[in-house]
Amino acid sequence: MTEVSLSQDGDVLTLQTAKGPLRFHAIWLRDNAIDGATRDASNGQRLITLADLSPETTLSAAEVTGDQLTLTFQPDGHCVTYDVRWLAENAYDRPQPRDAGQLADGVEAWDGALNAAVPTGQYPALVADGTARRDWLSALRRYGFAKLTDLPVEEGNLYKIVDLFGYVRETNYGRHFEVRTEVNPVNLAFTGLGLQAHTDNPYRDPVPSIQVLSCLDNSAAGGENMVVDGFACALRLKAENPEGFDLLAKYTARFSYTGSAGVKLQSRRPMIELDPDGTLRGVRFNSRSIAPLTDIPFDDMQAYYAAYRQLSDIIDDTAMEVIFKLEPGEAFVVDNTRVLHARKGYSGEGSRWLQGCYADKDGVLSTLAALEETA
């Protein structure tokens, strides 16, 4: 039988569990009530604000019946019934690590060893089978990228990919953009040179959090796609140079892009972005778009640049790379807040044509959460 007790002043409820006691404040319990007077039954949104609750909210009674806990609040006398398991799942009276560089639940850092098991889904299966789609999206959340095969080889097929989880994010580059080059071009703008691994559009705020690249032609020699885990690179930097890691997380870098008339994009964010509890939130790295660094104090600038260079060297280390060559009808999706992407140089006969677009990670996470809930 579940046991509960109230503090003498009614400010705190203690719930006894198999893992030990869990404490809850009266104001937290009242604010998180799930009865019809507090939340809409269809969408779960609150019908009240914190201003509607007394700052003197306390508990005057607690009664347990099976797995149900009924509480009475004062000064309004409101009664609410909670599921004991829900309380245990949402308990905050627990150790909460605050380690700079820790990974969020469901996220796994990786390096070149993942070449042996690149997360991949077959497009027809993802459309027809919710379990297959759930597993593919789960891999995208875990690793920050995933491949797709068996797409129809047709222009605009990347929209079919985004339809699996969300909506296209349109930018000044349009609803989608062309990555089309020739090996022996008449214009040097269409080059086959390789690109350093980078995150896209770091000069935007918010940055596009999902990028899709779909292959329509890849007949040239070379031109392999490459992805690098920015989180793994940041953690390696922390292990090798903790002071440098702290500098790249502590100070904001600046990024900028000036394109056609009316476009001047600018952002001011750390290269390594952490949540207040130290969880890795994002990595921004793009040497082509970095602006003059002006937010680092003089006394720290030399060490900052050393850490910046070291991070760049780690990103360039082939041991960190996962490499694959897309064939027509194949694509890959990256979490642009985490995974850097690049391409190898290519030469000889043939051409290379990819189409790309952006979307938002909240669509991925929302679709995945809904699929997991119905599993």
N, C-alpha and C positions, 0 to 999 in steps of 0.2 A: 504494500500500500504506500502511495506517495505521501510524504510528510512535508508540511509547510509550517512556517512560523512567522510572526510579525514582530518587528522591533517595537520597543515600548512606545515610541513616539509615532509609530505607524508609517514611518518614512521608507522602510525597507522590508521586503518579503524575502525569506530564505527558503529555497526549494531543495530538499534532500534528493540526490540522485545517486546512482551506482558509482559515479565517478567523483562524488563528493558534493558539498553544498554549493548552490548557485544563488547569488543575491541579485535582487532587482529593486530599483528605486520605484516608489509609488508613481512619480510623475512620468517615468518611462513606460510603466505598465498602462497608465491611463492614456497616454499619447498613442500607444500602439494597440489600443483596444480594437477588436475586430467585430464588434456588434453593429447592427443596422443603424444605430443612432450616431455612430462614429465614422463608419466607412460605407461607401456605396457597394452594395452586394454584387453588382455586375462587373465593376472594374477595380474594386479594392481601393479607390482613392478616398482620402479623408474628406469628411463632410464638415469638419471643424478645423480651426487653426489653434495654435498654442495659446493665442490670446483668449480663446474661449475657455481655457482651463485655469483654475485658480492656482496661483503660485504657492498656495498653502495646501495643495493636494496631498492627502494621506490615505492610508488604508485602515478601515475599521473592522473588517471581518474577512476571513478566508475559509472556504469550505471545499473539500476534495470529495468528488464522487467518481470513482474509477480513474480514468485519465482526464477528467474534466476538473478544472479549478475555477470556482466562482469567487470573485472578489467584490467587495463593497468599498466604494471610495467616498471620502468626505472632502469638502463640505457639501457636495451636491447629492450624496446618497446614491450615486449611479452604480449599478451592478453589471458586471461583465463576466462572461465565462470564457476561459482560455483552454486550449489543448495543452496538456503538460509537455507533450513531445515537442510542440511548436516552441514553447518557452525554452526547452533544453537546446533546441537547434539554433535559437537566436540569442543565446546567453552571451553576455559581454563580460561577465565576471570570470575571466580566464586569462592565462598568460597571453600577452599580445606582443610578439617579437617586434623590435624596431632596429633591424639590421640593414644598414645601407647596402643596397644591391640584392636584397632578397627577391625571390620570384613569386609572383602571384600564384594562387592555386590553379592547377591545370596547365601551367606553363613549364616547359622543359627547355633548357639551353642545350645547344648542339654544336658540333663542328663537322669536319669532313667525314667522320665516320658514318654520318647519315647518308652518304652516297649509296650505301648498301641497302637502304630502305627508304627511298624518297616517298613521302606520303602522296598517294595518287588515287584518284577516283575516276570511274568511267561515267561520262556524262549521261548516257541513257539510263544507267542504274540510279544515278542521283535524282533524275526526274521521276522515275517510277517507284522508287523504294525509299520511304522515309528513314529507315534504319541506315541505309547506305549514305544518305545525305547527312544524317546525324553524325556518323562516324567520320565522314570527310570534313565536316565543319569542326568536329572535335579535334582532328589532326591540325587543321588550320589554326585553331586557338592554341594548341599545344606547341606547335613548331613555328608558327608565324608565316608559313607558306604551305602550299599544296598544289600539285599538278592535276590536270584534267586531260583525259584522252577521249577519243571517239566523238569529237564534236563534228557537226556538219562543216565542211570546208567551204565557207561562204562569208562574204563581207558582213560585218555586224554580228557574227556569232558570239562575240564577247557579251552582248546584251543578254543572251540566253544564260550565260554564266551568272551574271549579276541577278537575274531573275530567281536564281536558286536561293538567294538570301536577302535581297534588299533592292536598292535603287541606285541608279547612276548619279554620281555627283558631277554636274557640269561645271567647267571652269572656263577661263578665257581661251583655252586650247580647244574648246568645243565639247560636245557630248562624248566624243572619242577623238583620238589622235592617231596619225599614221606613223609607223616606224618602218620606213621603206627606203632601202638603199641599194645601190648597184656596186659591184666590185670594182669596175673601171669607169667611174662616173665622169661626166662632162663638167660637173660642178663639184668642187671640193666639199660643198656642204653635204653631199651624199657620200659619206666616207665609211670605210669598213674598219676604221681604227677601233681598238678595244676601249672600254670605259672602266674606270675604277668603280668598285662597288660603292653605292651611294643610296641614300634615301631620296625619294622624289619630292620636289616642291617644298623644301624646308623653309622657304620664304613665305609660305602661307601660314595663317593662324586663324582657325585650326588647320593643320596639315591634312591632306586627304589620307585617310587611315587605311584604305584598301586600294591596291592597284591590281588590275587585271591586264595581262598581256597574252594575246592569242595569235597563233602562227597560221598564216595563209600560204607562205612560201619560204623555204629555207634551203635552197639548192646550192648555195655557195659552200666552199670548204671552210670549216671553222664556224665562227659565229655562235658558239655555245653560250647558253645562258648560265649565269652563276648567281648563287645567293649565299649570303653570309649572315649569321645570326648576330645582330648588334648587341643583344643581351650577353651572349657568350663572350663577345669581344670586350664588353665593358667589365664583365666579371674577371676576365683574364688580366685586364689592366689593373683592376683592384688588387688581384693577387700579386702582380709584379711590381706595382707602384701605387700603393694605397693613397699616398698624398696626391698623386696626379689624378686618380679617380675622383677624389674629393674636389679638386680644383675644377674639373670639367663638369661636375654636378653642382658646384657652388655658384659659379659665375655664368652669366648669360652670354652666349655667342650671338652674333647678328648675321642674318642672311637677307639677300635682296635679289630682285630680278626686275629689270626694266625691259619690257617687250615692245609691242606695238603701241601706238598712240593711246593714251589713257590708262596704261598699265604700269604701275609701279608697286610691286609687291615687296613687303618688308616684314620680318619677324624678329623677335628677340627672345630666344629660348636657350636653355642649357643644351650642350651636346648630349649629355647624359641627364635624363630627367627622372627624378625620384618623387614618389608620394611622400607625405609627411612621415609615414612610418618606415620609410626607406625602401619600399617596394619599387623595383624598376618599372617606370611608366613608359619611357620612350627614349629613342636615340635619334638624333638628327646629325647627319654627316653627309656633306656634299661640298667638296673642295671647289667646284665650279661656281657655287652660289654663295659662298661665305663672304661676308662684308667685313670691313675693317673692325677688328676687335677692340672695342673702346670701353667695355664694362669691367675689365680686369685691372686691378690696381698695378701701378708700376712695379712694386716690389714682388708681385706674383706673376708678372707677364712672362718672364723667362721660363719659369717652371711650368706655366700653363702651356706655352708653346712646346715644351719638351713632352708634356703629357699628350698633347694634340698629335704630335709626330708619332709617339709610341702607339697611340690608338690607331693611327693610320697604318703603321707597320703591321699591327696585329690584324687589321682588316685585310691587308694585302698578303698575309701569310697563307700559302696554299693549303695548309693543314686545316684552315677554317672554312674552306670552300665546299659547297655542294654544286656540282656541275651537271648539266644535262642539255642536250640539243633537242629543241622542239621540232617536231615534224608537223606538216600541215594537218589540222584537226586536233592539235594539242595546245594547251594553254597552261599558264600558272598564275596563281593568285598569291599576293604577298601582303602581309601586315606592314604597311609603310611606316608605322610608328616604331618598328622594331627591326625588320629584316632589310638588309641592304641588297641591292641587285646590280648586276653588271652584265656585260657581254664580252666575250673574247673577240679578238680581231679576226677578220676573215679575208680570203683572197681567192684568186682563180676565177673560173667561170661561174655564172649563176647570179642569183639575187636573193634578197632577204626581205620579207614583208611581214611585219607584225602589226596588229592593231591593239591599242591600249585605251583603257578608261579608268576612272576612279569611282570608288564607292565608299561607304562608311562602315566602320567596324561594328557600330551598334546594331546594324542589320544582321551581321554574322552572329553576334552574341545573342540577339533576341530570337532569331530563328533557331539557333542551337538550343537555347533554354526551353523554348516551346517544344521542340522535338524530344528533349530529355525528359520533360515533364510527362509526356504522353507515352514514354517507353514502357 
